[in-house]
Amino acid sequence: MARLRVGIIGAGSWAVSSHLPNLARRRDAGEIELTIVNRRDAQKLVRIREAFDIEHATTDWREVIAAAPDVVVVASPPRLHHEQTRAALEAGAHVMCEKPFTIDPADAWDLEETVRRTGRQLFIAYGWNYRPMIIAAHRLMREDGGVGEIEHVAMRMDSPTRELLSERGSYHDAAAELAPHPDTWSRPETAGGGYGQAQLTHLLGMTLWLTELRGAAVFALMTRPLGAQVELHDAVAMRFSSGAIGSMGGASSHVGAADNRHGVEVHVVGHRGILHVDLRDNVLWRYRGPGDDIRVPLDADAGRYDCIGPIDAVVDAALGRAPANNSPAELGARTVEILAAAYRSAESGRLEAIDS
């Protein structure tokens, strides 16, 4: 069988550190070929092409679409995701899109409709949703009614993004020599925001997948220390369409703390019980009474982040293997509309409704 053709739009630091090595693994298994790669910086583009033995390279992302790949990885700045992802889907490719999915909720829902119209599959880079620990949490939320009707959700996240968002350095896990342009993460007019767009999208993407909730109204406070142009810290209260309420905290923490592990906690209270997830300390617990108290045994790296799952899923989809989609466009749209309302609220100082 012929190998799948893969194109990459936006070969920045994270694509080089994560997506391209994961794709190279599938190439080495004889399943795909790396057909074409795009990046704005021509000199860095040449080095990337040579390092990963990619057939073609271009500074114009439209040439990636014109090459008619079977799979497109969209890892460009967030403001470009809608146009590029839609073009790839309409050209017949299956797509893996980086987070945040889009900045504007209308664009996210448009991509959800485009997926249905084209019959292609789209996977968002919510890597945790493909980790065994979170798949197990998803199962616990559905087994025998889970925790019942959800009443309250508390979410918290911290990660070492102070340098990235304040333009004092790059992300610790990404390739430092390929530091992103400031407009990717640290300029509000192009990034759409700071810690919320860079990190809380992961937390929301995981929590909304576990709970199936949809936002209805949001109130947010945000701060911008270190002279940053985007926020480094977020405090958010929200009401969901089901009537449940919740809170979400996000903080740009310090490099080196806890071996640079993301601090991620989700605590769900339903009318039948509790689900608690802690990715830093590897805790997965569901309680529904003294006789129904489950603590799932986990290894020391259970909660570590990787983005292998979404890449494998999009390749498998193009191969016709029907993988589980734990990060579909509809989930991304529900995430985007909460974040968009949070940024509106931080600006207006009011509770902001989500127009469903």
Protein Blocks (a to p, Z undefined) as FASTA:
>chain_A
ZZdddddehiafklmmmmmmmmmmmmmnopaccfbdcdfblmlmmmmmmmnopabdcfbf
klmmmnopabdcdfbdfklmmmmmmmmmmnopacdddddfblblklmmmmmmmmmmnopa
cddfdfklmgfklmmmmmmmmgghinojafbdcddddddfklmmnopaccfkbcfklccc
fklmmcmklnopaklmmmmmmmmmmmmmmnopacfbdcdddddehhiabdfbdcdddddf
kopacddddddddehiahlpacdddddddfkbccdddfklopadddebjklccdddddfk
lmpccfklmmmmmmmmmnonopacfbbfklmmmmmmmmmmmmmmmmnopacdddZZ
